[in-house]
Amino acid sequence: MLLLQLDAVTTAVDVAAIATSVVGFVAGFLAVLLLGKYVVIPGLRRIVRSRGFDAAVVSLGTNVLNAVVWVAAIAIGFAVAGYGGFLSAFAVFGGAIALAVGFAAQDLLGNFVAGVFILKDKPFEVGDWIQWGDMSGRVEEIDLRVSRVRTFDNELVTVPNGDLANSAVTNPVAYDTLRQKFVFGIGYDDDIETATDIIIEKAEAHEEILDDPGVSVRLVGLGDSAVGLQSRWWIADPDRGDFVRVRSEYVTAVKEAFDDAGIDMPYVHRQLTGSVEVIEDVADE
């Protein structure tokens, strides 16, 4: 009988301990989860938006913090329930897994970080024409991991954000105006003043080249076969104005005017001089 009573007492104690652990786990879990859901995450959203981050960055930060809140809620729940030893072992195991994953996916993580900075700093936006390395094209999409650029050959290039963040990127359409330049080569016997007048006249005649600031022409080189006159001109709204087309039309107009005026645009040529000596070798008989 005594043994039965002791077993009953022990069972009651065990049930009470389990109940206490369950209540502690639930209380700790819910406290951290509700705090994170209704205080920490909304606070992060307000801070990130106030700093001007893109919506994609806000979404990423929300998802990451949401995962952190869940992990923290489970950890605090186990701690309150009295399972700190299990929590420590799980933390060590999880840390080892995180370290292994970090080494394996360091390039992927680097691209994610680069994507966040691209979306925040906005060196270029969707629709901009950019140049990096020997590539160029219009940006069609910016994700957290990659950016997609359509080349002028109508090819879609998927570029890791790390490549764009760690190299010089030229954005010709970032501002309202753009200065362009082109070197016209004329012959040494041609009149520089006449050529300069033609270059300025054709720039002023083009409706998409700005009058203020006006075109300027400078002598920039005396080459092997030509005198270099560099024209510098400005256009407005380079993105919509298609500055490549404007340059082509302007250079074509100057070339045709040079032809009409008899101004040569020489190309490099070489003249070979010398003599050939023939030696007859007569064998002795």
Summary of the structure (lengths in Angstrom):
residues: 285
radius of gyration: 36.6
end to end distance: 142.2
largest distance: 142.2
contacts: 741
relative contact order: 0.08
helix: 54%
strand: 18%
